[in-house]
Amino acid sequence: MASPEPRPPSSRDPRGPARSGPAARDPRSPAARSGPARDPRGPARASADAFEQEASPRKFALICSAVALPLLVALTWSMLDRPGRPSPASRVAATPAPSTTPTPTAPAIRPQAPAVAGSITLDPPRKLARLGQLSLGTLHADGRLAPSTLGPALGRRISVVNVWATYCAPCMRELPRLLDLLAARPWGNDLRFVPVLLEAPDRQNAAQQAAITTLRQTPTNRQLLVDLTPAGALQTLLNDAGLLPERATLPLTLVLDCEQRLRWLHRGEITDTAALAALLEQLHAELPRCAAPPQEPVAADACGDDYCDPERAEDCATCQQDCACPENRECVPIAGRRARCNFRTQGLKD
């Protein structure tokens, strides 16, 4: 009997791919029947490990989302252009850049010497309202500064009023020149020199102390007046009257006749005293028209010379004619001391 003819190999074996090894040769072997390898830790532990391996990427993604989401919301909120609040770009644009230019400060008001000195002769003479009521201070020999007015220093004589200060170089050059002129003429009590210091008294200012000492030795000078008004009380009055420009000037010299009328005004340093001397001679010749100036009184009859002299114990109580208090003050006698002018409402002493 002939053996069966071998079948040609097929391109596709319905039994699947060829297997190798003992299991392939014997489908009944234990290895082929057991299936995939088992975890020796048990099926529950194997399932937990498999779940953890699958959950780790999801857990990481959830953590990253939880961190990134608030940051994204905050960034979006900050960039929103909410009503009533400028956007970040506009806030940056609206912020002014810091200026490096220093802020200018208001200049201190200090009278200066004029560029060109000049004189004004007033014809007819001019009566200045409130001239005698200008608030000034009287500097006593012991350094005390008492409130006063310009009127008592003028009297009914020829008056030469000179506004000066030690910081003004033309003033310091002019002052000795004026004193020499007044000392060289025999005018006596018919003329008064009234210096007005336009700065605070300072014992440490050597030039000021030297000038004050010289002025106290001048026969024609009775009082040392101090003006603490920043722009100058006399300059302000003359500016209001249209006789001075708005900017105050130093030195400043006024000549008043026996009726306290302004006759001559000079702005700046007086370098030639000839014109001033001629004017003083003319006013001296006009004195008979005015009331005769009182003779120099003795100590017992000092009251009535239009000058409140503290060295002669004159005050508002003993000599009201010369030491009358201003309208807003009242005379208050003080035991053992000179009477003082106190404010009526506040009750403050001078």
C-alpha positions in Angstrom: 0.0 0.0 0.0 1.4 3.3 -1.1 2.1 5.9 1.5 0.0 9.1 1.4 1.5 11.9 -0.7 2.7 14.7 1.5 0.6 18.0 1.4 2.3 21.1 0.3 2.8 23.7 3.0 0.0 26.2 3.2 0.5 29.9 3.4 -1.8 30.1 6.4 -2.0 27.5 9.1 -5.5 27.5 10.8 -3.8 26.3 13.9 -1.9 29.5 14.3 1.8 30.2 14.1 4.2 27.5 14.7 5.2 27.1 18.3 8.6 26.2 19.5 9.8 24.6 22.7 8.3 21.7 24.7 4.9 23.4 25.1 4.7 23.8 21.3 5.5 20.2 20.8 3.2 18.9 23.6 0.0 20.9 24.2 -0.6 18.8 27.2 2.5 20.0 29.1 1.9 21.7 32.5 3.5 24.9 31.2 1.0 25.2 28.3 -1.9 24.5 30.7 -0.9 27.0 33.5 -1.2 30.2 31.4 0.6 33.5 32.4 2.9 33.7 35.4 1.2 34.4 38.7 2.4 37.0 41.3 3.6 35.2 44.4 2.2 38.1 46.6 -1.3 37.3 45.8 -3.9 38.6 43.4 -5.1 41.5 45.6 -1.7 43.0 45.9 -1.0 42.6 42.2 -4.3 44.4 41.4 -3.4 47.3 43.8 0.1 47.7 42.2 -1.4 47.7 38.8 -4.0 50.4 39.9 -1.2 52.6 41.4 0.8 52.4 38.2 -2.2 53.5 36.2 -3.2 56.3 38.7 0.2 57.9 39.1 0.0 59.9 35.8 -3.5 61.0 36.6 -2.6 62.1 40.1 0.4 64.2 38.8 -1.9 65.8 36.2 -4.5 66.7 38.9 -1.8 68.3 41.1 -0.4 70.4 38.3 -3.9 71.5 37.4 -4.7 72.5 41.0 -1.5 74.6 41.1 -1.8 76.2 37.7 -5.5 77.0 37.7 -5.3 79.7 40.6 -2.3 81.2 39.0 -4.0 81.4 35.6 -7.2 83.0 37.2 -5.1 85.6 39.1 -3.2 86.5 36.0 -6.4 86.8 34.0 -8.0 88.9 36.7 -5.1 91.3 36.9 -5.1 91.9 33.2 -8.9 92.6 33.0 -9.7 96.2 32.3 -12.3 96.6 35.1 -14.5 99.7 35.1 -13.4 102.5 37.4 -9.8 101.1 37.6 -7.1 101.9 35.1 -5.4 99.0 33.4 -1.8 98.2 34.3 -0.5 99.7 31.1 -2.4 103.0 31.7 -1.3 103.1 35.4 2.3 102.8 34.3 1.8 105.4 31.6 0.0 107.8 34.0 2.8 107.6 36.6 4.9 110.7 36.2 8.6 110.3 36.0 10.4 111.7 39.1 11.7 115.1 38.4 15.3 115.9 39.1 14.7 119.7 38.9 14.6 121.2 42.4 11.4 122.9 43.5 12.0 126.7 43.4 11.6 128.3 46.8 10.1 131.8 47.3 12.9 134.3 47.6 13.3 136.0 50.9 12.1 139.6 50.9 15.2 141.7 51.6 15.5 145.3 50.4 18.3 145.9 48.0 20.2 148.9 46.7 18.7 150.4 43.5 20.7 150.2 40.4 20.6 154.0 40.0 20.2 156.3 43.0 17.7 159.2 42.6 16.1 162.1 44.4 12.6 163.4 44.4 11.7 166.9 45.5 8.0 167.2 46.4 6.6 170.6 45.5 4.0 171.1 47.0 5.0 169.2 50.1 3.0 166.0 50.7 1.4 164.9 53.9 1.6 161.1 54.2 -1.3 159.6 56.0 -0.5 157.1 58.7 3.2 158.2 58.7 3.2 158.9 62.4 1.3 155.7 63.2 3.8 153.3 61.6 4.5 150.5 64.1 8.2 150.3 64.9 10.3 149.4 67.9 12.5 151.6 70.2 15.9 150.0 71.0 16.9 151.0 74.6 20.5 151.1 75.8 20.1 147.8 77.7 19.1 146.0 74.5 15.3 145.9 75.2 13.0 146.5 72.2 9.8 148.3 73.1 6.9 148.9 70.8 6.7 152.5 69.5 5.5 154.6 66.5 7.3 157.0 64.2 5.3 160.1 65.3 7.0 160.7 68.7 10.4 160.5 67.1 9.6 163.3 64.6 8.1 166.0 66.7 7.6 169.5 65.2 11.1 169.9 63.9 13.0 169.2 60.7 13.4 165.5 60.5 15.9 163.4 58.5 14.7 159.8 58.4 17.3 157.2 57.2 16.4 153.6 56.7 19.6 151.5 56.9 20.9 148.0 57.6 24.3 146.4 58.2 23.8 143.9 55.3 23.5 146.9 52.9 27.0 148.1 51.9 25.8 151.5 50.5 24.0 152.1 53.9 27.2 151.6 55.8 29.1 154.0 53.6 26.3 156.6 53.7 25.7 156.7 57.4 29.0 158.3 58.5 28.6 160.8 55.7 25.2 161.9 57.0 26.5 162.1 60.6 29.4 164.3 59.5 26.9 166.7 57.7 24.6 167.0 60.7 27.5 167.6 63.1 29.0 170.3 60.9 25.9 172.5 60.9 24.6 174.5 63.9 21.0 173.4 63.7 20.8 172.2 67.3 17.4 171.2 68.4 15.7 172.4 65.2 16.7 169.2 63.4 16.3 165.5 64.3 18.1 162.6 62.8 15.9 159.5 62.9 17.7 156.3 61.9 15.5 153.2 61.3 17.3 149.9 61.5 15.7 147.4 59.1 17.0 144.3 60.8 16.8 142.6 64.1 19.2 143.8 66.8 22.1 141.4 67.2 24.7 141.8 69.9 27.0 139.4 67.9 26.9 141.8 64.9 30.0 143.9 65.4 29.2 146.3 62.6 25.8 146.9 63.9 26.9 147.4 67.5 29.6 149.9 66.3 27.0 151.9 64.3 24.5 151.9 67.2 27.2 153.2 69.5 28.0 156.0 67.1 24.4 156.9 66.7 23.8 157.1 70.4 26.5 159.7 70.6 25.0 161.9 67.9 23.3 165.0 69.5 20.6 165.2 66.8 19.5 161.6 67.5 17.1 160.9 70.3 15.8 157.4 69.5 17.0 154.3 67.8 14.1 152.8 65.9 13.9 149.2 64.6 11.6 148.0 61.8 11.0 144.3 61.8 8.5 144.3 58.9 9.9 142.0 56.1 9.4 144.5 53.3 9.8 147.6 55.5 6.9 149.5 57.0 8.1 152.9 55.6 8.8 151.4 52.1 5.3 149.9 52.0 3.8 153.2 52.9 5.7 155.0 50.2 4.9 152.3 47.7 1.2 152.7 48.5 1.5 156.4 48.0 3.1 155.9 44.5 6.5 157.3 45.6 8.5 154.0 45.5 8.5 151.1 43.1 7.1 147.8 44.3 10.5 146.4 45.2 11.8 148.1 48.4 15.2 149.8 48.2 18.0 150.6 50.6 19.3 153.0 51.7 16.3 155.3 51.9 16.4 158.9 53.1 13.4 161.2 53.8 13.3 164.8 54.8 10.2 166.1 56.6 9.5 169.7 57.5 8.2 170.9 60.8 4.7 170.0 59.9 5.7 166.4 59.1 5.2 166.9 55.4 7.5 165.0 53.0 9.7 167.5 51.2 12.5 165.3 49.8 13.0 161.6 49.1 16.3 159.9 48.0 16.6 156.3 47.0 20.0 154.8 47.2 23.3 156.1 48.5 23.8 159.8 49.0 27.3 160.4 47.7 27.1 164.2 47.6 25.5 165.9 50.6 25.5 169.4 49.1 21.9 169.2 47.8 20.7 167.8 51.1 22.5 170.5 53.1 20.9 173.2 50.9 17.5 171.8 51.5 18.0 171.6 55.2 19.1 175.3 55.3 15.9 176.2 53.4 13.7 174.3 55.8 15.5 175.8 58.7 14.6 179.3 57.4 10.9 178.2 57.2 10.7 177.3 60.8 9.1 180.6 62.0 6.0 179.7 59.9 5.5 176.7 62.2 4.8 176.8 65.8 8.0 177.7 67.7 9.8 174.5 68.6 9.8 174.1 72.4 13.0 174.8 74.2 15.0 171.9 75.4 13.2 171.0 78.6 14.8 170.2 81.9 14.0 167.0 83.7 11.2 168.5 85.7 9.4 169.9 82.6 10.2 167.1 80.1 6.6 166.3 79.3 5.3 168.1 76.2 8.2 167.9 73.8 6.5 165.3 71.6 9.1 162.7 72.7 8.4 159.9 75.2 11.8 159.8 77.0 12.1 156.7 79.3 15.3 158.0 80.7 13.3 160.9 82.2 10.7 158.4 83.7 8.1 159.4 81.2 5.3 156.9 80.5 1.7 156.8 79.5 0.6 157.5 83.1 2.9 160.5 83.9 3.0 162.0 80.4 0.0 161.1 78.3 0.8 164.0 75.9 4.1 162.3 74.7 3.4 158.7 75.7 -0.2 158.1 74.8 -1.1 154.5 74.1 -2.4 153.4 70.7 -6.2 153.1 70.2 -6.3 149.3 70.8 -4.3 149.6 74.1 -4.8 151.0 77.5 -2.4 152.4 80.1 -1.7 150.1 83.1 0.3 151.6 86.0 2.7 149.1 87.6 4.0 149.5 91.1 7.7 150.3 91.2 8.0 150.3 87.4 7.0 152.4 84.4 3.4 152.2 83.3 2.8 150.0 80.2 0.4 150.0 77.3 -1.5 146.7 77.4 -3.8 145.3 74.7 -7.4 145.9 75.7 -8.8 142.5 74.6 -6.0 140.0 75.1 -4.5 141.7 78.1 -1.0 141.2 76.8 1.9 143.3 77.7 4.1 145.0 75.2 
